[in-house]
């Protein structure tokens, strides 16, 4: 059994945790032991804390028995400890009344009974009945009694506020609900804006009032404010089970503002919470809202979209919509049976058929920043195909257009061929037609292209055209390698084609054969082999004299050289290819060349221009890398707002093409851009989405980088609990990266230190120091030991501080001479001695401080850390003074003050010590 002190310590620890499962678990651990301990104060305090943890942690049903026990104990066994909790007990009555209306199995009389008891206690205590009238209005609303709600609302608003009234954010939030239900949206906005401008410290704010403001903002034309309210509020709600009802409203708001798929994503993220909803009322609300979202998705033609559920089969959206609607209707019927009204059933029915608001918003920070369609490539004019051309002539013409990258002309020739000739008696002509048809099908229909090429290869082989058959089989093998389908021996057709063309082919055919082998090597990450084969292909391309072929192989060479880190050669090759295609086109080749060159250059301004050229071509196949590339370049140019436009487009393109991995990286880049643009709410939301995708893909490195970005953004937002949670995650994840783990520990320690959680900060710094010691980063360890001493000083843990001071001196003594001579090591050691002096002198242990600060200043002065050295000398002078050595202190501090600048950081303290020295020596 744990001791009383240990249990009290556990309760104190629970105070550092945010509301949720971890806080509840820690308090329940204490609750299991309190009766055996026999401490009335501990028993009462634990149940009071448990009541609050249950209410705000998403398990309100557990609060009823703990609250009832506290009320009974307060009345029957009055003790001194009860007075500490008297106000909190009265405060909790409010949550109890609200909570009882959320459980249909609780008789209505019981809720009224608690209300009566609450009013009696408030009257006896001389408190305002403002909070009581508010609860009576809420009960009337629940019952659908509008007249009684209006009556109690007026009395609530007329009653004076006191310290038992809901906070300055929660009271106006409830007023907003009242006004919004009556369509008084301008009044809602006018009421809320000064509230938001003030200080809101409540656990439920500002997210609750922002959630209620979304509709008023929208209906009064304040569209940007509506978007901001949604994003800010949902970010706060999304991690809180207790806020499941609010989360459902956010999903509906999305669905009614043209953001059905965002609403679906919110539903998908939280659907598994429905089974552990805080109350039946919350389950009814979320099920109603979820059904509405899924019905909108179904109406848009996506009823077959699958919803994933933990430990249950996936289910189509349309089917789950019916299931959720039935659940909501069933729960509403239980409430109405208890209440003797039809109010809840009517509310569910009304919500399920609500119309969209008629205003489309961009709510997802990862969504396209405009509703206009992406730029399309300008259509090439299709040439007239002469009627007199025969099948063979049309095939020749199609091949010529294909080699020259004249896409529209190639398509026109193929269309004419298919329209004029349906039967192919000549197997060679049939083979040529199938091969060209495969070229036309790719990349839109890869499987169709493979089938056509396979048929063509078989026809060529049957007709004795071994070279053509070999080339096609080489293309098929490379295409399969691209798709990850190439097994052992899969390169044989490509190598066989190289051998055949070396013996029988012309320069163009040899260039193609060697080029395919080069690409195969690059797919397999065989960089040296890729360059060797590519050089052979390049030589044959030049031999052919075909400038277009030469330009194409220049781009291949640029990619190969870049992979081999031969950057100057890569740049030269990329410029060669780009110059040709910029003059001769077509758009898709220019886009490709611009992207290759964009990746080869180092100047972000030129990169942005090149990727812009690629985007400007309108070529859809290269739009994604061009958007990502320009977005990254714009970020480097400190133009994040422009980068956001490109990166949101990249996210949309990944979603449309089902590229989950690319979508995750695009979201990460977008989150970085939002962070750079000082839009931390958007940065955090997009980064959270990226984390989900990286985790699903098993990409731990990228997931860790994104969690670090999140930790930083949560710090900017002041959500320190969320930031610390991410740091803790990273420390647990980075098992194979001790330097990263130590960095996260140090940053977490720094945040804890800033929050005055000094004991926790000291623990974090100590763990990080141990990690760096294990990997031999001894200077880094010194830095962290210094920070641990500072934290222990403010935590008033003298024993641990002295142990750490001894350890730091031991580590300094054991530092290799070369490392000890480094300025960084010297600085950390000197400042560790300053921290040691501060710890001891703050506790008037002047003599103990002397050995630490005596010789610490000169090494700092030698590395140019003059201000720090001055601080240490001033500290040493004070220690001398306090130990009866005023003359020595005078000899030290006099020259120091003479040399110090008037605005030197340590001068004011030094002058104070100097005056004391002069007085001590009788020289004032």
C-alpha positions in Angstrom: 0.0 0.0 0.0 1.2 3.5 -0.8 1.9 6.1 1.9 -0.2 9.2 2.5 2.7 11.4 1.2 3.0 9.3 -2.0 -0.7 9.6 -2.7 -0.7 13.4 -2.1 2.3 13.5 -4.5 0.3 11.6 -7.1 -2.5 14.2 -6.9 0.0 17.0 -7.3 1.4 15.3 -10.4 -2.1 15.0 -11.8 -2.4 18.8 -11.7 0.3 19.0 -14.4 -1.6 16.8 -16.8 -4.2 18.1 -19.3 -7.8 16.8 -18.9 -8.1 13.3 -20.4 -7.4 9.7 -19.9 -4.0 10.1 -18.3 -5.2 12.5 -15.7 -8.2 10.3 -14.9 -6.0 7.2 -14.6 -3.6 8.9 -12.1 -6.4 10.2 -9.9 -8.2 6.8 -10.0 -4.9 5.2 -8.8 -5.1 7.4 -5.7 -8.8 6.8 -5.3 -8.2 3.0 -5.0 -6.1 3.6 -1.9 -7.8 6.5 0.0 -10.2 4.4 2.1 -7.4 2.2 3.5 -5.3 5.3 4.3 -8.1 6.8 6.5 -7.2 10.4 5.8 -10.5 12.4 5.5 -8.8 15.3 3.7 -7.2 13.0 1.2 -10.4 11.1 0.6 -12.4 14.3 0.0 -9.8 16.0 -2.1 -9.3 13.0 -4.3 -13.0 12.7 -5.1 -13.3 16.5 -5.8 -10.4 16.3 -8.3 -11.9 13.1 -9.8 -15.2 14.9 -10.3 -13.5 17.7 -12.3 -11.4 15.2 -14.2 -14.5 13.2 -15.2 -16.5 16.2 -16.2 -13.8 17.8 -18.4 -12.1 14.5 -19.5 -15.0 13.0 -21.3 -16.4 10.6 -18.7 -19.1 12.6 -16.9 -21.1 9.6 -15.9 -18.3 8.8 -13.4 -18.7 12.2 -11.8 -22.1 11.5 -10.4 -21.1 9.1 -7.6 -17.9 11.1 -6.7 -19.9 14.3 -6.5 -22.7 12.7 -4.5 -20.1 11.3 -2.0 -18.5 14.8 -1.6 -21.9 16.5 -1.0 -22.8 13.9 1.6 -19.4 14.1 3.3 -19.6 17.9 3.3 -22.9 17.9 5.0 -22.4 15.0 7.5 -18.8 15.3 8.5 -17.8 18.9 8.4 -14.0 19.5 8.8 -11.5 22.2 8.1 -10.6 20.7 4.7 -14.1 21.2 3.5 -13.8 24.9 3.6 -11.0 24.8 1.0 -13.4 23.1 -1.4 -16.7 24.8 -0.5 -16.8 27.1 -3.6 -15.7 24.3 -5.9 -18.5 22.1 -4.6 -21.0 24.8 -5.4 -19.4 25.3 -8.8 -19.7 21.5 -9.6 -23.5 21.6 -9.0 -23.7 23.4 -12.4 -22.1 20.5 -14.3 -24.2 18.0 -12.4 -27.5 19.6 -13.6 -26.2 19.8 -17.2 -24.9 16.3 -17.0 -28.1 14.8 -15.7 -30.0 16.1 -18.8 -27.6 14.1 -21.0 -28.6 10.7 -19.7 -32.1 9.5 -20.6 -32.1 6.8 -18.0 -31.9 9.5 -15.2 -35.4 10.5 -14.1 -36.2 14.1 -14.8 -37.3 14.6 -11.2 -33.7 13.8 -10.1 -32.4 16.6 -12.3 -34.9 19.0 -10.8 -34.0 17.8 -7.3 -30.4 18.6 -7.9 -31.4 22.0 -9.2 -33.5 22.7 -6.1 -30.6 21.7 -3.9 -28.3 23.9 -5.9 -30.6 26.9 -5.5 -31.0 26.3 -1.8 -27.2 26.2 -1.2 -26.6 29.3 -3.3 -29.3 31.2 -1.4 -28.0 30.1 2.0 -24.5 31.2 1.0 -25.6 34.6 -0.1 -24.6 34.0 -3.7 -26.3 35.3 -6.9 -28.8 32.9 -8.5 -27.5 33.9 -11.9 -26.0 30.4 -12.5 -29.1 28.7 -11.2 -31.4 30.6 -13.6 -29.0 29.7 -16.5 -29.4 26.0 -15.6 -33.1 26.3 -15.5 -33.1 27.9 -19.0 -30.9 25.0 -20.3 -33.3 22.4 -18.9 -36.2 24.2 -20.5 -34.4 24.2 -23.8 -33.7 20.5 -23.5 -37.4 19.9 -23.0 -38.4 22.1 -26.0 -40.3 24.5 -23.7 -39.5 27.8 -25.5 -41.7 30.0 -23.4 -40.1 28.7 -20.2 -36.6 29.0 -21.8 -37.3 32.7 -22.7 -38.5 33.4 -19.1 -35.5 31.9 -17.4 -33.2 33.4 -20.0 -34.4 36.9 -19.1 -34.0 36.2 -15.4 -30.5 34.8 -16.0 -29.5 37.9 -17.9 -31.0 40.3 -15.3 -29.3 38.6 -12.3 -25.9 39.9 -11.2 -22.8 37.9 -12.0 -20.6 36.6 -9.1 -17.7 34.3 -8.6 -20.0 31.2 -9.2 -21.1 32.5 -12.6 -19.7 30.7 -15.6 -16.6 32.3 -17.0 -16.5 35.4 -19.2 -16.4 33.1 -22.3 -18.8 30.3 -21.3 -21.7 32.6 -20.3 -21.6 34.5 -23.7 -21.3 31.2 -25.5 -24.6 30.0 -24.1 -26.2 33.4 -25.0 -24.9 32.8 -28.6 -26.7 29.4 -28.7 -29.9 31.2 -27.6 -29.5 34.0 -30.2 -28.4 31.7 -33.0 -31.5 29.4 -32.6 -33.6 32.6 -33.2 -31.6 33.8 -36.2 -30.2 36.8 -34.3 -26.8 36.5 -35.9 -25.7 40.2 -35.8 -26.4 40.3 -32.1 -24.3 37.1 -31.6 -21.3 38.7 -33.4 -21.6 42.0 -31.5 -21.8 40.1 -28.2 -18.9 37.8 -28.9 -16.2 40.1 -30.3 -15.4 42.0 -27.1 -15.3 38.6 -25.3 -12.7 37.3 -27.8 -10.7 40.4 -27.4 -10.3 39.8 -23.7 -8.5 37.2 -21.7 -10.1 33.7 -21.7 -8.4 31.2 -19.4 -11.2 28.6 -19.1 -10.5 25.0 -20.2 -13.4 25.2 -22.7 -12.5 28.6 -24.3 -12.1 30.1 -26.7 -12.9 27.0 -28.8 -16.5 26.8 -27.5 -17.5 30.4 -28.4 -15.6 30.2 -31.7 -17.7 27.1 -32.6 -20.9 29.0 -31.9 -19.6 31.9 -33.9 -19.1 30.0 -37.2 -22.7 30.3 -38.3 -23.2 33.9 -37.3 -20.0 34.9 -39.0 -21.2 33.1 -42.2 -24.7 34.5 -42.1 -23.5 38.0 -41.7 -21.0 37.9 -44.5 -17.9 37.7 -42.3 -16.5 34.8 -44.3 -12.8 35.1 -43.4 -13.8 35.1 -39.7 -16.0 32.1 -40.2 -13.1 30.2 -41.7 -10.7 31.3 -38.9 -13.2 30.3 -36.2 -13.6 26.8 -37.6 -9.9 26.2 -37.9 -9.0 27.6 -34.5 -11.8 25.9 -32.7 -11.5 22.5 -34.4 -7.8 22.4 -33.6 -8.6 22.7 -29.9 -11.6 20.3 -30.0 -10.0 17.5 -32.1 -8.0 15.9 -29.2 -10.7 16.1 -26.6 -13.3 13.3 -26.3 -15.4 15.6 -24.1 -15.9 17.8 -27.1 -17.2 15.1 -29.4 -20.5 17.0 -29.9 -18.7 20.1 -31.0 -16.6 18.0 -33.4 -19.7 16.8 -35.0 -21.0 20.3 -35.5 -17.7 21.2 -37.2 -18.1 18.3 -39.6 -21.6 19.5 -40.5 -20.4 23.1 -40.9 -17.9 21.7 -43.5 -20.6 19.8 -45.3 -22.9 22.8 -45.5 -20.3 25.1 -46.9 -19.1 23.1 -49.9 -16.5 21.2 -47.9 -18.2 17.8 -47.8 -14.9 15.9 -48.1 -13.4 17.8 -45.2 -16.5 17.0 -43.2 -16.0 13.3 -44.2 -12.4 13.4 -43.0 -13.4 14.8 -39.6 -16.0 12.1 -39.3 -13.5 9.4 -40.3 -11.0 10.7 -37.8 -13.5 10.6 -34.9 -15.9 7.8 -35.8 -14.3 5.4 -33.3 -15.0 7.8 -30.5 -18.7 7.3 -30.9 -18.5 4.0 -29.0 -17.1 5.9 -26.0 -19.1 9.0 -26.3 -19.2 10.9 -22.9 -23.0 10.7 -22.8 -26.0 9.4 -24.8 -26.8 13.0 -25.7 -23.4 13.5 -27.2 -23.7 10.2 -29.1 -27.1 11.4 -30.4 -25.6 14.7 -31.5 -22.5 13.2 -33.2 -24.6 10.4 -34.9 -27.0 13.0 -36.2 -24.2 15.2 -37.6 -22.3 12.2 -38.9 -25.4 11.0 -40.8 -25.9 14.4 -42.3 -22.3 14.6 -43.6 -22.5 11.1 -45.1 -25.9 11.9 -46.7 -24.2 14.9 -48.4 -21.3 12.7 -49.5 -23.8 10.3 -51.0 -25.8 13.0 -52.7 -22.5 14.0 -54.4 -22.2 10.5 -55.9 -19.7 9.1 -53.3 -22.0 6.9 -51.3 -19.6 4.0 -52.0 -16.7 5.8 -50.2 -15.6 3.4 -47.4 -15.4 4.5 -43.8 -12.8 2.7 -41.7 -13.7 1.6 -38.2 -11.5 0.1 -35.6 -12.3 -3.6 -34.8 -15.2 -3.5 -37.3 -15.6 -4.0 -41.0 -15.3 -1.0 -43.3 -18.7 0.3 -44.4 -19.9 2.4 -47.3 -20.8 6.0 -46.5 -24.4 5.6 -47.6 -24.9 2.5 -45.4 -23.3 4.2 -42.4 -25.5 7.3 -42.9 -28.6 5.1 -42.4 -27.0 3.4 -39.4 -26.1 6.7 -37.7 -29.5 8.2 -38.4 -31.2 5.2 -36.9 -29.0 5.5 -33.8 -29.7 9.2 -33.4 -33.4 8.7 -33.8 -33.4 5.9 -31.3 -31.6 7.9 -28.6 -33.8 10.9 -29.2 -36.9 8.6 -28.6 -35.4 7.6 -25.2 -35.0 11.3 -24.2 -38.5 12.2 -25.4 -40.0 9.2 -23.5 -38.2 10.4 -20.3 -39.2 14.1 -20.9 -42.7 13.6 -22.1 -42.0 15.8 -25.1 -41.0 15.4 -28.8 -38.3 18.0 -28.7 -35.2 15.8 -29.2 -36.7 13.7 -32.0 -37.8 16.9 -33.8 -34.3 18.3 -33.5 -32.7 15.1 -35.0 -35.2 15.0 -37.9 -34.6 18.7 -38.6 -30.8 18.4 -38.7 -30.9 15.4 -41.0 -32.6 17.4 -43.8 -30.9 20.7 -43.3 -30.0 22.5 -46.5 -26.4 23.8 -47.3 -25.8 27.4 -46.3 -25.4 28.4 -49.9 -22.0 29.9 -49.4 -18.8 27.9 -50.3 -15.8 28.4 -48.1 -12.2 27.2 -48.2 -12.0 25.6 -44.7 -9.2 23.1 -45.2 -5.8 24.9 -45.1 -4.5 22.1 -47.4 -7.2 22.8 -50.0 -6.7 24.7 -53.2 -6.7 28.4 -52.5 -9.0 29.1 -55.4 -12.1 27.4 -56.7 -11.0 27.8 -60.3 -9.8 24.9 -62.3 -6.0 24.4 -62.8 -4.6 25.8 -66.0 -4.8 23.3 -68.9 -2.3 23.0 -71.7 -3.3 24.9 -74.8 -4.6 22.4 -77.4 -2.4 21.9 -80.4 -4.2 22.4 -83.7 -4.9 19.0 -85.3 -3.6 18.9 -88.9 -5.7 17.8 -91.9 -4.7 14.2 -92.9 -4.8 13.8 -96.7 -7.6 11.4 -97.8 -5.4 9.6 -100.4 -2.9 8.2 -97.9 -2.8 4.5 -97.6 -2.3 2.4 -94.5 1.5 2.2 -94.7 1.8 5.9 -95.5 -0.4 6.7 -92.5 1.7 4.5 -90.3 4.8 6.3 -91.6 3.2 9.7 -90.9 2.1 8.7 -87.4 5.7 7.4 -86.6 7.1 10.6 -87.8 4.8 12.8 -85.7 5.5 10.6 -82.6 9.3 11.0 -83.0 8.9 14.7 -83.4 6.7 15.0 -80.3 3.8 16.4 -82.3 1.1 15.0 -80.1 -2.0 16.4 -81.8 -0.7 15.4 -85.2 0.1 11.9 -84.0 -3.4 11.5 -82.6 -4.9 12.8 -85.8 -2.9 10.3 -87.9 -3.9 7.4 -85.6 -7.6 8.5 -85.7 -7.5 8.6 -89.5 -5.8 5.2 -89.6 -8.4 3.6 -87.4 -11.3 5.3 -89.2 -10.1 4.2 -92.7 -8.7 0.8 -92.0 -10.4 -1.9 -89.8 -8.9 -5.0 -91.2 -5.2 -5.7 -91.1 -4.1 -8.6 -93.4 -0.5 -7.6 -93.4 1.0 -8.7 -90.0 3.8 -6.2 -90.1 1.3 -3.3 -90.6 -0.9 -4.7 -87.9 2.2 -4.9 -85.6 3.2 -1.3 -86.3 -0.4 -0.1 -85.7 -0.5 -2.0 -82.3 2.8 -0.6 -81.3 1.8 3.0 -82.1 -1.5 2.5 -80.4 0.4 1.4 -77.2 2.5 4.6 -77.4 -0.7 6.6 -77.6 -2.3 4.8 -74.7 0.6 5.4 -72.3 0.7 7.0 -69.7 -3.1 7.3 -69.3 -3.8 3.6 -69.7 -0.6 1.7 -68.7 -2.2 -1.7 -68.7 -3.7 -1.1 -72.1 -0.4 0.1 -73.4 1.3 -3.1 -72.2 -1.3 -5.3 -73.8 -0.9 -3.5 -77.2 2.9 -3.6 -77.0 2.8 -7.3 -76.2 0.5 -8.0 -79.2 2.7 -5.9 -81.4 5.9 -7.7 -80.3 4.2 -11.1 -81.0 3.1 -10.0 -84.4 6.6 -8.6 -85.3 8.2 -11.9 -84.1 5.8 -13.9 -86.2 6.5 -11.8 -89.2 10.3 -12.2 -88.7 11.0 -8.6 -87.6 13.2 -9.6 -84.7 14.6 -6.0 -84.1 11.2 -4.4 -83.7 10.0 -7.3 -81.5 13.1 -7.0 -79.4 12.6 -3.2 -79.0 9.0 -3.6 -77.9 9.9 -6.3 -75.4 12.5 -4.0 -74.0 10.0 -1.3 -73.5 7.6 -3.7 -71.8 10.3 -4.8 -69.4 11.2 -1.3 -68.5 7.6 -0.3 -68.0 7.2 -3.3 -65.6 10.3 -2.3 -63.8 8.8 1.2 -63.3 5.8 -0.5 -61.8 7.9 -2.6 -59.4 6.9 -5.8 -61.3 10.3 -6.7 -62.6 11.6 -9.9 -61.0 14.9 -11.7 -61.3 15.8 -11.9 -65.0 13.4 -9.0 -65.8 16.2 -7.1 -67.4 17.0 -9.8 -69.9 14.8 -8.3 -72.7 16.5 -4.9 -72.2 20.0 -6.3 -72.4 19.0 -8.5 -75.3 17.8 -5.5 -77.2 21.1 -3.7 -76.5 22.9 -6.6 -78.0 20.6 -6.9 -81.0 20.8 -3.2 -81.8 24.6 -3.1 -81.4 24.8 -5.8 -84.1 21.9 -4.7 -86.4 20.5 -1.3 -85.4 21.2 2.2 -86.5 22.4 5.1 -84.2 18.8 6.0 -83.2 17.9 2.4 -82.3 21.1 2.0 -80.4 20.5 5.2 -78.5 17.1 4.0 -77.5 18.3 0.6 -76.4 21.1 1.9 -74.2 18.8 4.7 -72.9 16.4 2.1 -71.6 19.2 0.1 -69.9 20.4 3.4 -68.3 16.9 4.1 -66.9 16.6 0.5 -65.6 19.8 0.9 -63.7 18.5 4.2 -62.2 15.2 2.5 -61.2 17.4 0.0 -59.3 19.5 2.8 -57.9 22.6 1.5 -59.7 24.0 5.0 -60.3 27.4 4.2 -61.8 25.9 1.7 -64.2 23.1 4.1 -65.2 25.7 6.8 -66.1 27.8 4.3 -68.1 24.8 3.1 -70.1 23.5 6.6 -70.5 26.8 7.8 -71.9 26.7 5.1 -74.6 23.1 6.2 -75.4 24.2 9.9 -75.5 27.0 9.1 -78.0 24.7 7.3 -80.3 22.1 10.2 -80.1 24.8 12.6 -81.2 25.8 10.3 -84.0 22.3 10.3 -85.2 22.4 14.0 -85.8 18.8 14.4 -84.6 18.7 17.5 -82.4 15.5 16.4 -80.7 16.9 13.0 -79.8 20.1 14.7 -78.5 18.0 17.0 -76.3 16.1 14.1 -74.8 19.3 12.3 -74.0 20.7 15.5 -72.5 17.9 15.4 -69.9 18.7 11.7 -69.2 22.3 12.6 -68.7 21.3 15.5 -66.4 19.3 13.1 -64.2 22.1 10.5 -64.1 24.8 13.1 -63.3 22.7 14.6 -60.5 22.2 11.1 -58.9 26.0 10.7 -59.0 26.5 14.1 -57.3 28.3 15.4 -60.5 26.3 18.6 -60.2 28.2 20.9 -62.7 27.8 18.3 -65.4 24.1 17.8 -64.5 23.5 21.5 -64.7 25.2 21.8 -68.1 23.2 18.9 -69.5 19.9 20.2 -68.1 20.6 23.6 -69.7 21.2 22.0 -73.0 18.0 20.1 -73.0 16.0 23.1 -71.7 17.4 25.4 -74.4 16.2 23.1 -77.1 12.7 22.4 -75.8 12.1 26.1 -74.9 12.6 26.9 -78.6 11.0 23.8 -80.2 8.5 22.4 -77.7 6.1 20.8 -77.2 4.7 21.9 -73.9 5.1 18.6 -72.1 8.7 18.3 -73.1 9.4 21.9 -72.0 7.7 21.2 -68.7 9.9 18.2 -68.2 13.1 20.1 -69.1 12.2 23.0 -66.9 11.7 20.7 -63.9 15.0 18.9 -64.6 16.8 22.2 -64.8 15.0 23.6 -61.8 16.3 20.7 -59.7 19.8 21.2 -61.0 20.2 24.9 -60.3 21.0 26.3 -56.8 19.5 29.8 -57.1 15.9 29.7 -55.6 14.9 32.7 -57.8 15.9 30.8 -61.0 14.2 27.7 -59.6 11.0 29.6 -59.0 11.1 30.9 -62.6 11.8 27.5 -64.1 9.1 25.7 -62.2 6.8 28.6 -63.1 7.6 27.9 -66.8 6.6 24.3 -66.2 3.4 25.3 -64.5 2.7 27.8 -67.3 2.8 25.1 -70.0 -0.4 23.7 -68.4 1.0 20.1 -68.8 -0.9 18.0 -66.2 1.7 15.2 -66.0 4.3 17.6 -64.7 2.1 19.9 -62.6 2.8 18.1 -59.3 6.6 18.3 -59.3 6.5 21.8 -60.7 4.1 23.0 -57.9 6.2 21.3 -55.2 9.4 22.7 -56.6 8.2 26.2 -56.9 6.6 26.1 -53.5 9.9 25.0 -52.0 11.8 27.7 -53.9 9.4 30.4 -52.8 9.9 29.4 -49.2 13.6 29.8 -49.6 12.9 33.3 -51.1 10.9 34.2 -47.9 7.7 34.3 -50.0 5.6 31.8 -48.0 2.2 33.3 -49.0 3.0 32.5 -52.6 4.4 29.1 -51.7 1.1 28.3 -50.0 -0.8 28.6 -53.2 1.5 26.2 -55.0 1.7 23.7 -52.2 -2.1 23.5 -51.6 -2.3 22.8 -55.3 0.2 20.0 -54.9 -1.8 18.5 -52.0 -4.9 18.6 -54.2 -3.1 16.9 -57.1 -1.8 14.1 -54.8 -5.3 13.6 -53.5 -6.8 13.4 -57.0 -4.2 10.9 -58.2 -4.2 8.8 -55.0 -0.6 9.5 -54.2 -0.6 9.2 -50.5 3.1 9.3 -49.9 3.5 12.4 -52.1 0.5 13.9 -50.4 2.1 13.5 -47.0 5.3 15.2 -48.1 3.4 18.0 -49.9 1.4 18.6 -46.6 4.7 18.8 -44.7 6.1 21.4 -47.1 2.8 23.3 -46.8 2.9 23.2 -43.0 6.4 24.6 -43.1 5.1 27.4 -45.4 2.3 28.2 -43.1 4.7 28.3 -40.2 7.0 30.6 -42.1 4.0 32.8 -42.9 3.3 33.0 -39.1 0.0 31.1 -39.5 0.5 28.5 -36.7 -3.1 27.3 -36.6 -3.0 26.3 -40.2 0.5 25.0 -39.9 -0.5 22.7 -37.0 -3.6 21.4 -38.7 -1.8 20.5 -41.9 1.1 19.0 -40.0 -1.4 16.8 -38.0 -2.7 15.5 -41.3 0.8 14.8 -42.6 1.6 12.9 -39.4 -1.4 10.6 -39.9 -0.3 9.9 -43.5 3.4 9.3 -42.6 2.4 6.9 -39.8 0.1 5.0 -42.1 2.9 4.6 -44.5 5.4 3.6 -41.8 7.7 6.6 -42.6 9.2 7.1 -39.1 11.8 9.7 -40.1 9.3 12.0 -41.9 6.8 11.4 -39.1 9.3 12.5 -36.5 10.3 15.6 -38.5 6.6 16.6 -38.7 6.1 16.0 -35.0 8.9 18.4 -34.3 7.3 21.0 -36.5 4.1 20.5 -34.6 5.8 20.9 -31.2 7.2 24.2 -32.4 3.8 25.4 -33.7 2.0 24.4 -30.5 4.5 26.5 -28.6 3.8 29.5 -30.8 0.1 28.9 -30.1 0.7 28.7 -26.4 -0.6 25.1 -26.3 2.2 24.0 -24.2 0.6 20.7 -23.2 0.3 19.7 -26.8 3.9 20.7 -27.5 5.2 18.7 -24.6 3.1 15.7 -25.7 4.8 15.9 -29.1 8.3 16.2 -27.5 7.5 13.1 -25.3 6.4 11.2 -28.4 9.7 12.1 -30.2 11.8 11.0 -27.2 10.0 7.6 -27.2 10.3 7.3 -31.0 13.9 8.3 -31.6 15.4 5.1 -30.1 18.0 4.8 -32.9 18.9 8.5 -32.8 20.4 9.4 -29.5 21.4 12.9 -30.6 17.8 13.6 -31.8 16.4 12.1 -28.6 18.7 14.4 -26.5 17.7 17.4 -28.6 14.0 16.7 -28.0 14.7 16.2 -24.3 16.6 19.5 -24.1 13.9 21.4 -25.9 11.2 19.9 -23.7 13.3 20.9 -20.7 13.6 24.4 -22.0 9.8 24.7 -22.4 9.2 23.2 -18.9 11.8 25.7 -17.5 10.0 28.6 -19.1 6.7 27.3 -17.6 8.3 27.3 -14.2 7.9 23.5 -14.0 11.5 23.4 -12.8 11.6 19.9 -11.3 10.3 18.5 -14.5 12.8 20.6 -16.5 15.7 19.3 -14.4 14.6 15.7 -15.0 14.4 16.3 -18.8 17.8 18.0 -18.9 19.3 15.1 -16.8 17.9 12.4 -19.1 19.2 14.2 -22.2 22.7 14.7 -20.6 22.9 10.9 -19.9 22.0 10.2 -23.5 24.7 12.4 -24.8 27.2 10.9 -22.3 26.4 7.4 -23.7 27.3 8.5 -27.2 30.4 10.4 -26.3 29.1 14.0 -26.8 30.8 15.3 -23.7 30.6 19.0 -24.5 26.9 18.6 -25.1 26.6 16.8 -21.8 28.2 19.7 -20.1 25.7 22.1 -21.6 22.8 20.0 -20.3 24.3 19.6 -16.9 24.6 23.4 -16.7 20.9 23.7 -17.6 19.9 21.0 -15.1 21.7 22.9 -12.3 19.7 26.1 -13.1 16.4 24.2 -13.1 17.3 22.5 -9.8 18.1 25.9 -8.3 14.6 27.2 -9.1 13.1 23.9 -8.0 14.8 24.4 -4.7 16.3 20.9 -4.8 19.7 21.7 -3.3 20.8 18.1 -2.8 20.3 17.2 -6.5 21.9 20.5 -7.5 25.1 19.8 -5.6 25.2 16.3 -7.0 24.9 17.7 -10.5 27.6 20.3 -9.8 30.0 17.5 -8.7 29.1 15.5 -11.8 29.8 18.5 -14.1 33.2 19.1 -12.5 34.0 15.4 -12.9 33.0 15.5 -16.5 35.1 18.6 -17.1 38.1 17.0 -15.5 37.8 14.0 -17.7 37.4 15.9 -20.9 40.2 15.3 -23.4 42.6 18.2 -23.7 41.7 19.0 -27.3 38.0 19.1 -26.5 38.6 21.2 -23.3 40.4 23.8 -25.4 37.3 24.4 -27.6 35.6 27.8 -26.9 32.2 26.1 -26.6 33.5 23.7 -23.9 35.2 26.6 -22.0 32.0 28.7 -22.1 29.8 25.9 -20.8 32.2 25.1 -18.0 32.5 28.7 -17.0 28.8 29.2 -16.9 28.3 25.9 -15.0 30.5 27.5 -12.3 28.3 30.6 -12.4 25.3 28.4 -11.9 27.0 26.6 -9.0 27.9 29.9 -7.4 24.3 31.1 -7.8 22.9 27.9 -6.2 25.2 28.2 -3.2 25.2 32.0 -2.7 21.4 32.2 -2.9 21.5 30.0 0.2 24.2 32.1 1.8 26.8 29.3 1.5 29.5 31.9 0.5 32.5 29.9 1.5 31.3 26.8 -0.5 30.8 29.0 -3.5 34.3 30.4 -3.6 36.1 27.3 -5.1 33.6 27.3 -8.0 33.8 30.9 -9.0 37.5 31.7 -8.1 39.2 30.9 -11.3 36.2 30.7 -13.7 36.3 34.2 -15.2 39.7 34.3 -17.0 39.1 31.4 -19.4 35.8 33.1 -20.4 37.6 36.4 -20.9 40.2 34.6 -23.1 37.5 33.4 -25.5 35.9 36.9 -25.7 33.0 36.2 -23.4 33.7 39.4 -21.5 30.2 40.1 -20.1 30.0 36.6 -18.7 33.5 36.9 -17.2 32.5 40.2 -15.6 29.4 38.5 -14.0 31.6 35.8 -12.6 34.2 38.2 -11.2 31.3 40.2 -9.6 30.0 37.0 -8.1 33.5 36.1 -6.8 33.9 39.6 -5.3 30.6 39.2 -3.4 31.6 35.8 -2.1 34.9 37.3 -0.8 33.0 40.1 0.8 30.6 37.8 2.6 33.4 35.6 3.9 35.3 38.6 5.5 37.7 39.2 2.7 36.6 42.7 1.8 40.1 44.0 0.9 40.5 41.2 -1.7 37.1 41.9 -3.0 38.1 45.6 -3.4 41.2 44.7 -5.3 39.3 42.5 -7.7 36.2 44.7 -8.3 37.9 48.1 -8.5 39.8 47.5 -11.8 36.8 45.5 -13.1 34.4 48.5 -12.6 36.9 50.9 -14.2 37.1 48.7 -17.3 33.3 48.1 -17.6 31.2 50.1 -20.0 28.4 52.2 -18.4 25.8 50.0 -20.0 27.5 46.7 -19.3 25.0 44.0 -18.3 26.6 43.3 -14.9 27.6 46.8 -14.0 24.5 47.6 -11.8 25.0 44.5 -9.6 28.8 45.1 -9.4 28.2 48.7 -8.3 25.9 47.5 -5.5 28.6 45.0 -4.3 31.2 47.8 -4.6 29.2 50.0 -2.3 28.9 47.3 0.3 32.7 46.6 0.1 33.5 50.3 0.6 31.1 50.5 3.6 32.7 47.4 5.0 36.2 48.9 4.7 35.0 52.3 6.1 35.7 54.1 2.8 32.2 55.3 2.0 
